[in-house]
Amino acid sequence: MEKRERMQFFLELLNCNYELCYWKYDAEYHLMETTWKNDLFSGEFFAYVGMEKILRERQEQGKLYPVVLEAGNNLLWIAGFEHKEEQIEQVYYIGPIYSGRDSMLILRKKLDSYNLSVALRSRLFRVFEEIPIVPGNILTQYAVMFEYAMNENRIEAREIEILNILPEMEQEIQLGGSEKHSGIWEAEQNLCRMLEEGSPQYKEMLKVSSMMSAGMKVDYGDTLRLHKNNTLVLLTICSRASMRGGLSPEIAYNLNDYYAQKIEECKSMTDTTKVCQKLLEDYVGRVRESRENPNVSDCIRNSCEYIKGHLSEVISVKKLAEQFGYTEYYFSRKFKKETGVSVNEYVLHEKIERAKTMLTGSTASIQSISDSLAFGNRSYFYSCFQKEVGISPSEYRRKKGEK
């Protein structure tokens, strides 16, 4: 496929999901063509707001990868160079794009602050309401594909820069020191120390840290995205602190991957708050357990973590022994010697603990819970639960619901 055909195919492909336009300029930044039909964001717009200046500077510095440019009010464009042996042939802008669900509201408030006629405001609103919202991860993927379409160059998403074109003075004001940051570092260090120790007092220190800082001071125009990012930062802190506290790196990293996925799946800030509480309890509990049981080997500790991560499966001694490179007989004896219970007893206990959480934290039917934990049939689940807890699953749910 020729370059022209490849670029045309890419631009058409973008519009399968979002209605995006492009502006194509020659090497001297003279407009050649555009699919944008409105007077707003006309050919001179990019020079006027400073995007052209940024691209010229990047060109001089030899930074020819695509870049995401923000023009203020959460409006974004992808910009890139089509080049041959570092000689610029054409310059492209793709957009406009909103960075978050709240972007239109922010822009509407901004326009309301100006003394505009009703007709002009209505016209502007109609234009802005048609601008698509593209998630940040999709945006960088588009930039990666954009580079390949233009130059047949394969790059990674982490190589895509996101730049704000606000005046330097305004940026300096935003980046200046703040009295609100006073004491944050000390509070975070105390929180890390408690996580390392597996101390249940971490909750009090977390409150102190939260009161001092509301998290990252970045306006994405998407409050859920900001909440997710703050939770991801806390997840990283927990993961590193737990390893310093004695949790094996394998377990810590597996937990990190698991909770990172759970955070991204959240549909509301309530969801992220619940995941945040769960991950903190999980990390602290595991660190405390590892510190209280120093005689448990890494092999058995890892096998316990494997069991906890595969409760939806049928877990046998043979399967675990093969997983960790031991004979079934040796592994079974080693497990009981170090934990005090047999493999099957441990698996059953963990499944019942998970079932208790599901009974109180979801509306899933008892049959569904039994199936999800691979009990085989409902009557066997009832029997195991009654033996472990002392009451039936339905009675347990009813009693917990009354509290």
C-alpha positions in Angstrom: 0.0 0.0 0.0 1.4 3.4 -1.0 1.8 6.1 1.6 -1.1 8.2 0.2 -3.4 5.2 0.3 -2.2 4.3 3.8 -2.9 7.8 5.1 -6.3 7.9 3.5 -7.2 4.5 4.9 -6.1 5.6 8.4 -8.1 8.8 8.3 -11.2 6.9 7.2 -10.6 4.3 9.8 -10.6 6.9 12.6 -14.1 8.0 11.6 -15.5 4.5 12.2 -15.7 5.4 15.9 -15.4 9.1 16.2 -16.1 12.0 13.8 -12.6 13.5 13.6 -11.4 16.0 11.0 -7.9 16.6 9.7 -5.9 19.7 8.5 -3.0 19.1 6.2 -0.2 21.7 5.7 2.9 21.7 3.6 6.4 22.0 5.0 6.0 25.8 5.2 2.8 25.4 7.2 0.5 26.6 4.4 -2.9 24.9 4.5 -3.4 22.4 1.7 -6.7 20.8 2.6 -9.0 20.1 5.5 -12.2 18.1 6.2 -13.4 20.7 8.8 -16.4 22.7 7.5 -16.8 25.4 10.1 -15.1 28.9 10.3 -14.1 28.1 13.8 -10.6 26.4 13.9 -9.9 27.8 10.4 -6.5 27.5 8.7 -4.8 30.2 10.8 -6.1 28.9 14.1 -3.2 26.6 14.9 -0.7 29.5 14.3 -2.8 31.9 16.4 -3.0 29.6 19.5 0.6 28.7 19.4 0.5 25.1 18.1 2.5 25.9 15.0 5.2 27.4 17.1 5.5 24.2 19.2 5.7 22.1 16.1 8.4 24.3 14.6 10.4 24.0 17.8 10.0 20.2 17.8 11.0 20.1 14.2 14.3 22.0 15.0 15.0 19.7 17.9 14.5 16.6 15.7 11.4 15.5 17.7 9.3 14.2 14.9 7.0 11.8 16.7 3.3 12.7 16.9 2.3 14.9 19.9 -1.0 15.6 21.6 -1.6 19.3 22.0 -4.1 20.9 24.4 -5.5 24.3 23.4 -7.1 25.0 26.8 -10.6 24.1 28.0 -9.8 20.4 27.5 -9.7 20.7 23.7 -7.1 18.4 22.1 -5.5 17.8 18.7 -3.1 15.1 17.6 -0.3 16.7 15.5 2.3 14.9 13.4 5.0 15.2 10.7 5.1 13.2 7.5 8.8 13.2 6.6 11.4 11.5 4.5 14.9 11.2 6.0 14.0 13.9 8.5 12.9 16.3 5.8 9.3 17.5 6.5 7.0 16.9 3.7 3.6 17.6 5.3 2.2 18.5 8.7 -1.1 17.1 10.0 -3.5 18.0 12.8 -6.3 15.6 13.8 -9.2 16.7 16.0 -10.8 18.5 17.7 -11.2 16.1 20.7 -12.6 16.5 24.2 -10.5 14.9 26.9 -13.4 14.1 29.3 -17.1 13.9 29.9 -17.1 17.2 31.8 -15.3 19.1 29.0 -18.4 20.6 27.5 -19.6 21.8 30.8 -16.3 23.5 31.5 -16.3 25.1 28.1 -19.9 26.3 28.5 -19.0 27.9 31.8 -16.0 29.6 30.1 -18.2 31.0 27.3 -20.8 32.2 29.9 -18.1 34.4 31.4 -17.8 36.4 28.1 -20.3 39.0 27.0 -21.4 37.2 23.8 -24.6 37.7 21.9 -27.2 34.9 22.2 -26.8 34.1 18.5 -23.1 33.7 18.7 -23.3 31.6 21.9 -25.8 29.3 20.3 -23.6 28.9 17.2 -20.6 28.1 19.3 -22.5 25.6 21.5 -23.7 23.8 18.4 -20.1 23.4 17.1 -18.7 22.3 20.5 -21.5 19.8 21.1 -20.5 17.9 18.0 -16.9 17.4 19.2 -16.3 13.7 20.2 -15.0 12.6 23.6 -12.1 10.2 23.1 -10.5 8.4 26.2 -6.9 9.2 26.8 -5.6 5.6 26.2 -7.4 5.5 22.8 -6.0 8.9 21.9 -2.4 7.8 22.4 -3.1 4.6 20.4 -4.4 6.8 17.5 -1.2 8.8 17.7 0.9 5.6 17.5 -1.1 4.4 14.4 -0.8 7.9 13.0 3.0 7.7 13.0 2.9 4.3 11.3 0.5 5.6 8.6 2.6 8.6 7.9 6.1 7.2 8.1 5.9 3.4 8.6 7.6 3.9 11.9 6.6 1.6 14.9 6.6 3.4 18.2 5.1 2.8 21.7 2.3 4.7 23.4 4.7 5.9 26.1 6.7 7.9 23.5 3.7 10.1 22.8 3.9 13.4 24.6 0.9 15.5 25.7 1.7 19.2 25.8 -0.4 22.2 27.0 0.0 25.3 24.8 -0.9 27.7 27.6 1.5 30.6 27.9 4.7 29.9 29.9 3.8 32.4 32.6 0.5 30.7 33.2 2.2 27.3 33.4 4.8 28.7 35.9 2.0 29.9 38.2 0.3 26.5 38.1 3.6 24.8 38.9 4.6 27.0 41.7 4.8 25.9 45.3 1.7 25.6 47.5 1.3 25.9 51.2 -1.1 23.0 50.9 1.8 20.7 50.2 3.3 21.4 53.6 3.5 18.1 55.6 2.3 15.9 52.8 5.6 14.1 52.4 5.8 13.4 56.1 2.3 12.0 56.2 2.9 9.8 53.2 6.1 8.5 54.7 4.2 7.6 57.9 1.5 5.9 55.8 4.2 3.9 53.9 5.8 2.8 57.3 2.4 1.5 58.5 1.9 -0.4 55.2 5.4 -1.9 55.6 4.5 -3.0 59.1 1.1 -4.3 58.2 -0.4 -2.0 60.8 -4.2 -1.7 61.0 -3.5 1.9 62.1 -2.9 2.8 58.4 -6.5 4.0 58.2 -5.9 6.9 60.6 -2.8 8.0 58.7 -4.6 7.7 55.4 -7.1 10.2 56.7 -4.3 12.6 57.6 -2.7 12.3 54.2 -6.1 12.7 52.4 -6.9 15.9 54.3 -3.6 17.4 53.3 -3.8 16.6 49.6 -6.7 15.9 47.2 -4.4 14.0 44.9 -3.0 15.0 41.6 -3.6 18.6 40.7 -4.5 17.9 37.1 -7.8 18.8 35.5 -8.8 16.1 33.0 -12.4 17.4 32.8 -13.3 13.9 33.9 -13.7 13.4 37.7 -13.9 9.6 37.5 -10.7 9.5 35.5 -9.0 11.7 38.1 -10.3 9.5 40.9 -9.0 6.4 39.1 -5.6 8.0 38.6 -5.3 8.9 42.3 -6.2 5.3 43.2 -3.6 3.9 40.8 -1.0 6.1 42.5 -2.0 4.7 45.9 -1.8 1.2 44.5 1.8 1.8 43.4 2.7 3.1 46.9 1.0 0.0 48.5 2.8 -2.4 46.2 6.3 -0.9 46.9 5.7 -0.5 50.6 4.5 -4.1 50.9 7.6 -5.5 49.2 9.7 -3.5 51.7 7.6 -5.0 54.4 8.5 -8.5 53.3 5.8 -9.5 50.8 7.3 -11.3 47.9 7.7 -9.3 44.7 5.8 -11.9 42.7 2.7 -11.6 45.0 3.0 -7.8 45.2 3.2 -7.4 41.4 0.4 -9.9 40.8 -1.8 -7.9 43.2 -0.8 -4.7 41.5 -1.9 -6.0 38.1 -5.2 -7.4 39.6 -6.2 -4.2 41.3 -5.1 -2.0 38.4 -7.5 -3.9 36.2 -10.3 -3.6 38.8 -9.7 0.2 39.1 -10.0 0.6 35.3 -13.3 -1.4 35.3 -14.9 1.0 37.8 -18.0 2.8 36.5 -18.3 5.4 39.3 -16.3 7.0 42.1 -18.2 4.8 44.6 -16.7 1.8 42.8 -13.2 3.2 42.9 -13.6 4.0 46.6 -14.6 0.4 47.3 -11.7 -1.0 45.3 -9.3 1.4 47.1 -10.5 0.2 50.5 -10.3 -3.4 49.4 -6.7 -3.1 48.0 -5.5 -1.4 51.2 -7.0 -4.1 53.4 -5.6 -6.8 51.1 -2.0 -5.5 51.0 -1.9 -4.7 54.8 -3.4 -8.1 55.6 -0.9 -10.0 53.5 2.1 -8.1 54.9 0.9 -8.7 58.4 0.4 -12.4 57.7 3.9 -12.8 56.2 5.4 -11.0 59.2 3.5 -13.1 61.7 4.5 -16.4 59.9 8.2 -16.0 59.3 8.6 -19.8 59.2 6.4 -20.2 56.1 8.6 -20.6 53.1 8.2 -18.5 49.9 7.0 -21.7 48.1 4.1 -22.3 50.5 3.3 -18.5 50.8 3.2 -18.3 47.0 1.0 -21.4 46.8 -1.4 -19.8 49.3 -1.6 -16.7 47.1 -2.1 -18.9 44.0 -5.1 -20.5 45.8 -6.6 -17.2 46.7 -6.3 -16.1 43.1 -7.9 -19.2 41.6 -10.9 -19.8 43.9 -13.2 -20.0 40.9 -11.4 -23.2 39.8 -11.2 -26.8 41.1 -7.9 -26.8 43.0 -6.3 -30.1 43.7 -3.1 -31.0 45.6 -1.7 -32.6 42.4 -2.3 -29.4 40.4 -0.6 -27.2 43.1 2.4 -29.6 43.4 3.0 -29.5 39.7 2.6 -25.7 39.7 5.4 -25.4 42.2 7.7 -28.2 41.1 7.2 -30.8 43.9 5.8 -34.3 44.1 2.3 -34.5 45.4 3.3 -36.3 48.6 6.2 -34.0 49.5 4.2 -30.8 48.8 1.2 -32.0 50.8 3.4 -32.7 53.9 5.3 -29.5 53.5 2.1 -27.4 53.2 0.6 -28.9 56.4 3.8 -28.7 58.4 4.2 -24.9 57.6 0.5 -23.8 57.7 -0.9 -26.3 60.2 -3.8 -27.3 57.9 -4.0 -29.5 54.8 -4.2 -28.1 51.3 -7.9 -29.1 51.0 -8.8 -27.5 54.3 -7.0 -24.3 53.3 -8.7 -24.2 49.9 -12.2 -24.8 51.5 -11.6 -22.1 54.1 -10.6 -19.5 51.5 -13.6 -20.4 49.3 -16.0 -20.0 52.3 -14.4 -16.6 53.2 -14.9 -15.5 49.6 -18.5 -16.8 49.7 -19.1 -14.7 52.8 -17.9 -11.6 51.1 -20.1 -12.3 48.1 -23.1 -13.0 50.2 -22.9 -9.6 52.0 -21.4 -7.5 49.2 -23.6 -8.6 46.2 -27.1 -9.6 45.2 -25.8 -12.8 43.5 -28.0 -15.9 44.1 -26.6 -18.6 46.3 -26.6 -21.0 43.3 -24.5 -18.4 41.4 -22.0 -18.0 44.2 -21.7 -21.8 44.5 -21.1 -22.1 40.8 -18.6 -19.2 40.7 -16.5 -20.9 43.5 -16.6 -24.3 41.7 -18.4 -26.2 44.5 -20.0 -28.5 42.0 -23.5 -28.3 43.4 -25.6 -26.2 45.8 -26.1 -28.9 48.4 -22.4 -29.4 48.8 -21.8 -25.7 49.1 -24.5 -25.5 51.8 -23.0 -28.4 53.7 -19.4 -26.9 53.6 -20.7 -23.4 54.6 -22.8 -24.8 57.5 -19.8 -26.8 58.8 -17.3 -23.9 58.5 -19.6 -21.0 59.7 -22.2 -22.7 61.8 -25.2 -21.4 59.8 -26.5 -21.7 56.3 -25.5 -19.2 53.5 -29.1 -17.8 53.4 -29.1 -17.3 57.2 -25.7 -15.7 57.1 -26.9 -13.2 54.4 -30.0 -12.4 56.3 -28.2 -11.8 59.6 -25.6 -9.6 58.0 -28.3 -7.7 56.2 -30.0 -6.8 59.5 -26.9 -5.1 60.9 
